[in-house]
Amino acid sequence: MIVTGLAAVMVGEVLPGTRSAGRMIFNAIAGAIAYRMAIAAALHAGLNPYALKLVTAIFVLLIISIPIILKTGRPSHANSP
């Protein structure tokens, strides 16, 4: 339950918009819906329910990294020629 709430807030933080209290509440609700939809899609695709922790961790990691990627552009590779 706590992980779902934290994931909802993290997903909601990524959504664009002003930072008013009403908008932040809306974003948290939208984040909760997106998080639950990702879980439902993983289960519908036939993923083993025991692997949900991995799927949700990857989903949250991707959501958190979106602002960083958008801010800096494409990720650079340090060893590329």
NORJO-V829913 format. One line per field, one symbol per residue. ss: DSSP state (H for helix, E for strand, - for the rest). psi: psi as a letter, one per 40 degrees, with the letter a starting at -180 (. if undefined). burial: # if it has 9 or more other ideal C-beta (glycine too) atoms within 8 Angstrom, else .. A space follows every 50 residues. Layout:
ss=???
psi=???
burial=???
This chain:
ss=-HHHHHHHHHHHHH------HHHHHHHHHHHHHHHHHHHHHHHH----HH HHHHHHHHHHHHHHHHHHHHHH---------
psi=ddddddddddddddhiiifiddddddddddddddddddddddddeeihde edddddddddddddeddddddeaihihdei.
burial=...##.######.##.......##.#######.###.##..##...#... ##..##..##..##.#..#............
